[in-house]
Amino acid sequence: MARKDGRGGDAAAAAVAHSAPSQNPWQESAVAQLKLGLPKGSLEDATIELFRKAGWKIRVHSRNYYPSIDDPELSCALVRAQEMARYVENGTLDCGLTGLDWILENQSQVVEVADLIYSKASSKPARWVLAVAGDSPYQTLEELKGKRISTELLNFTRRYFAERHVEVEVEFSWGATEAKVVEGLVDAIVEITETGSTIKAHGLRIIHELLTTNTKLIANPRAWADPVRRAKIEQIALLLKAALAAEGMVGLKLNVAEANLEAVVALLPSLRAPTVSSLYKSDWYSVEAMVRENVVRDLMPKLLAAGAEGIVEYPLTKMV
């Protein structure tokens, strides 16, 4: 089990910088590999799946912070998202994936290469919000002057209130943040949410939004200035964004007679226009388009009624 440190991190961060040669492939390899940080914890599975769709197979080994990856130009390490930006900033990692929130929390000087909007549960950005008990008299951020607030986003929250000249006591949350308001330990919390359902389930009420955040691919400035490493980072960014763009999309391919071509094409939603190719020595055409998966169930009967035949639906993994 990972050993927790005093600020919610774990032994992984220390292992990245100080692990023994037998444990750290970066110290063994004579090849100049790009050092990639993957977020350990709630985003871990979603990130590995995203890389799979982008074309990289990553295998996580039990009790090992260094997953294997089927790319000789890359080495991976699992690091808590909360700490990722610090290790990218100091060069222990060349690049990594973490949230905008933790970049701001650590005030890290890194290159923000790409926005990657995904999470463990959805493709929506997350929000850090200020929440109070459902029966609390507080309605605004300013009304919490002199009160106690609990959060994991400690430094950002302190700066946020200070910039608005609202004096509050902000303490670090060790977990179960929502329960602290319910139990009367604090007056409010600053917590992350996607839908707000967990906060509402605890009987709390959101009164202010501090930050909208999403995952970002970040790079060390020196690595970004190196043409070889920058090219590899840009390749990762391109394919990760392509994999995200393809989510929820499918390809449709069908045949249609020339007499029905206009009617069928008019039914097809597409990024620009469907691809239409004439069939060999025929007055029939092959039509291909990329569409939202959730429209196919209604679209197929309409296409058949308009004269389409041989309709094939196929999955998309990347879309550039």
N, C-alpha and C positions, 0 to 999 in steps of 0.2 A: 504493500500500500504506500502511496506517495506520502512523504513527510511534509506536513504543513509548516510554513514559517509564520512569523508574527503578523504578516499583512495579507494572509489569504493566498500566498503563493505556495510553492512546493519545492521539493528537492530537484525537480526537473531543471529549473533555471540554473541552479548551481551546477548540475551535471553538465549542462551545455558548455560552461566555461572551464570546468575543472575535472571532468571525468577522466578516469585512467585510460591509457592507450588501448587496453584490451576492450574497453567499452565504447570508445569514441572513434568511429570510422574516419572522421576528419583528420585525426592524428596519425592514422595508419596509411591513408591513401597518398600516393605520390602524384596523383592526377589533381590538377587545380579544379576542384568541383565547386559549383555554386552552393552555398550553404543556405538552405531553405527552412524557415521555421513554420511549423504547422501548429494551429491552436489546440492545446490539450483541454479536454473537458467537454462542455456542452456542444461546442462546434466541431469537435473532432470527427465524428462519423459523417456529418454533412460535408465537411471539407474533403475527406478522403473520397467520398462518393462524387463530389464535383470534379476532383482530379481524375477519377476514373472516366467520367464522361469526356473530359478534356483530352484523354489519351494516355494518362500515367497510372500505372498500377502500384499502389502503395500498400505495403504489408506491415502491420503493427505487431511487434513481438512482445510477449508478456514480460513485464518487469524490465523493459528496455525503452529508453527514451529516444532511440534512433531507429525509426522505421526504415525498411528497405524500399527502394523505388527502382523501377525498371528503366532507369536513365543514367548512364555512366557520367553524365555531366552534372548530376544533382546529388547532394546528400541532404538528408532530412533530420530534423530534431523536433520533438514535441515540447512545446513551452506554453505555459499558461498565457492566454490572450492578454491578461492584465500586465504581464511582464514583457511581452514580445517587443514592443516599441523600444524599450531600453536596450535590449540585446541587438536589435537592428541598428540603433543609433551608434552603439559603441563598436560595431563591426564584428561582434561574435557571430552574428548572422548577417548574410548579405541581403536577404529579403525575408519577408514573412507575412502572414495574414493575421490581422487583428482589427479591432473596432476603432472607429474614430474616437469613441469615448475614452479608450485607454491611451491613445496618442495624446489627447488633450489632458488627461489625468496626469501623465508623466511629463508633459510639455516636451516631448521628444522631437528632436530635429531630424526628421526623416523625409524621404521623397515619397509622396503619395502617388503611386503609379496607376492604380485603377480602383474604381468603385466596384465592389462585388456584393450585390444586394441579395443575400440569402441568410438563412438562420437554421437552427435545428428543426424548426417546425414550419416555416413558411418562407416566402420570398419578399416579405415586407420589411422595411426598416424598423428598427426598434426605437423606443423613446424612453428617456430618463424623465420621470415625472415626480412632482411633489404631491404626496398623498397624506390625508389626515383621516381620522376616524369619521365614520358616516354621520355621527351626531355632533361632530366638532363644530364650534362656532366660527372657526377660521374659514375665510372665503378667498383670501388673496395671500400672495407671498409676503407682502409687507406686514400683514397682521401677525406674522410669526416672529416679529422682533422680540429678542430676549428669550426665545424658546429653544428647545433641544431637538435636534434632527439627527437621525441615524441613516447612514448610507455606506456602501462599499466604494462609491465614487467620491472619496473624501476631499482630495485637493481641488478638484473641479468645482464641487459644491461650495466649498469655502470661498473660492474666488468668485463664483457666480453671485453669492449673496453680498460679498464685500463690494463688488462692482456696482451693486444696486443700493449700497449704503444701508443694508439691513443687517443689524448685528444679531447673530444667532450662534448657538453652540452646536458644532457639527462633530459627531463622534463616529468612529469606524464601526461598521456592522460586521459581526462575525458570522452572519447567517440568520435565517428566519427573520428577516427584516420586517416583514409585514406584521408579525406577531408582537413586535415591540410597541406598536401603537395600540393594539388591542389590549395589551397587558398594562398599558399606562406608563411604560418605561421611558417613552419619548413622546413629544407632541406631534411629530410628523416624520415621514421618511422620504428619501429620494431613492427611487427604485426603477429598475428597467422593466419595460413591458412591451409586448407587441400588440395585444388586443385590449389590455386592461382587465381581462376576465379574472385573472388571479387576484389582482388588487380588489376587485369588487367582491370576489368570493370570500375575502377576509373582512368584509364589511367596511372597507375603506373608500375614500372619495378623492379623486384626482382634482387638484385645484390649480395646478400650474405645470407647464411642460418646459423643462430646462434645455433639452438637447434631443435632436433626432440623430441616430447613429446607424451605421451599417459597416459591414466588413470591408476592409481595404487591403490591397496588396501594397506593401510599403518596401522601400529599399534604403540601404545604407548609402549616404551621399557619395562615398568613395567608390563603392561598387557600381553605382549608377554612372559615375564618370569614366569607368573602365569600359571601353567599347565591347569587349568580349562578354563581360558579365552583364552589361546592359542589354545586349542582344538576347541573352538567355532569359533575363527577367521580362523583356518585352514579349518573347515567345510565350512565356507562362501567362502573362496578362491577356494576350490575344486569345489563347485557347480557353482559358477560364471564362472570359467574357462570352466567347462563342458557345460554350456549354450552357451558360446561363440563358443566353438568348434563345437557345433551342428548347428550353423547358416549356412544356405545354404546347409545343408545336409538333405537327406531323406532316409527312408528305402524302399527297394524293396523286395517283397516276391513273389515267383512264383513256379509253378510245372513244371517238365520236365521229359520225359521218359529217361530211362537209355541210350538208343541209341543216344540221343541228348545232354546228360549231358555235355560232354567235350566242345561241340561247344557253349553252353549257358554260361558255366562258363568262357570261354575265353573272352566273350564279357563284363563281369562284372568288372568294376573298383572297387576296394575295398581297405580298409586300410591295410589289410593283405591278406586274402583270404575269399571268400564267405563261409557261413555256409551251409553245405549240409547234409540233413537228409533223410533217406529212409522212404517212406510211408508204412504204415502197410500192410503186405502181398501183396506187389506190387513191380513191377520193375520200379516204378516212384519215383522221389525224390522231396523234398521241398528244395528250394535254397533261401537264404536270404543274402542280402548285404546292406551296407550303401554307398550311392553314392552322388555326387554333384547334387543338384536339377536341375541345368541348363543343365545337360547331359541327363535327363530322356526323353525329347521330341524326341531326336534322337535315344536313346537307346531302347525304347519300341518297335518300329517297327522291329528293328534288332533282338530283343529277340523273338518276335513272329515268325519271319521268320526262326529262328534257332530251333523252336520247343517248345518254352516256352508257358505255358498256365496259366490262372488264375493269371495274374500279378496284384499285389496290391502295391500301393505306399502309404506310411504313413509318417507323420511328425515326426521329432526328436526334443526334447526339451533339452536334455542333452546328452553329449557323453564324457566318461572318458577313 
